[in-house]
């Protein structure tokens, strides 16, 4: 019979992150797994499962197992739900270790899109990609050629429907930068104001520069095992209480609720139900923040506020930032800390759940909720973790 207990995150590995050159995505991935194993007090050879997620360049594959010298793996796969991949990998790893299909599963993401002397924007241009044809090419013909423009459309629809404002989105950027000033791993640590946000250049109206995430080179990994085993290892065990996914399958046609509802409305309640808790029980919230708008709509879809009230919710004085009533994106998130897809909120969640966040430690860390978002609000994953 398999193990019917809970799973836990026992190891965490984060490489140097940011403008780090001369290393491939595979180099970063291998480094992250080795760091995670060492963090847990395990040898790399103790890992018998490996789940791999690569960034937009798709430069990391299951051949990472050979780079790491892993033998006789009981679980090996590449996974891709874009920014929702980290949460999905952890959920599958949890299912594997609690069923007895594996004993210690490494989940890893790495990417190296930045190049010396190139802009961050150039990192995600469609080098060598064939343009779409037929009906799928309508967005290109309309000038909607990248994620910035598509998220701008979603943001504008929310604004037109509910009265959400740019200044309200700015409250998220300012609060997360305040958290980042306390995070030694963050790429951007200079405080900003609402005035700074509003005066930052347009990327795709209504999104300013300070509404948009960083671009980073680097990698991160976690080791998932049973909670029982994790309690005997080197670090405080972070139990995985619940998980869920949501994939709305939006289509570009009349009647779509694009920009008004995301997969978080499915994955959030699923994870909370599995964990046996509600949003009122959550102490720390680490949300995927490729854009400030992604944070706002996730808060609505998870039920932290009513639909359409996200703008007023985040703008409430004393709500966000250090010392606020909601410990949200306490490391600075992808807006200010570093951009490793869904591993950004997950790594900070583990640090908080362990009580190892130093100056930025949330006052209570019993329950931590983590989100992942992929595509243009196309995919969502949620984890509920128990603090050590």
BELBELHU-V364385 format. One line per field, one symbol per residue. ss: DSSP state (@ for helix, = for strand, . for the rest). psi: psi as a letter, one per 40 degrees, with the letter a starting at -180 (. if undefined). burial: # if it has 16 or more other ideal C-beta (glycine too) atoms within 10 Angstrom, else .. Layout:
ss: ???
psi: ???
burial: ???
This chain:
ss: ......========...=......@@@@@@@@@@@@@@@@...@@@..======.........@@@@@......====...@@@@@@@@@@@@@@@@@@.....========........@@@@.........@@@@@@@@.....@@@@@@@@@@@@@@@@...@@@@@@@@@@@@@@@.............@@@@@@..===..==@@@=....==========@@@@.......=========.................@@@@@@@@@@@@...@@@..===....=@@@@@@@@@@@.......@@@@@@...........==....@@@@......@@@@@@@@@@@@...@@@......========....========..
psi: iiheaiiiheihhhihibghieiidddddddddddddddefiideeheihhhhiadefehaeeddddefhifiehhiiihfbeeddddddddddddddeedidhhhhiiiigdhiieiiddedfighehhiiiadeeddddeegeidddddddddddddddeeiidddddddddddddddeeheeidhehiiidddddeiihdhhfhideeiiihiiaiiiihhaiddddeeadihhhihdiiiihgdfiigiheifhediiededddddddddefiideehdhhhihfdiddddddddddeediiheedddddehhediiheiehghgeeeaeddcigfbedddddddddddeffebdehidhfdhhhhiihiagfdiiiiihihi.
burial: ..#..##########.##.#..#.#############.##.#...##########...##...##..#.#..#.##.##.##################..##############........#...............#.......#############..#.#.#.################.####...#.#.##..#..##.###.##################.##..#.##############.#.......###############.##.#.#..########################...#######....##....#############################..#..###..#.######################
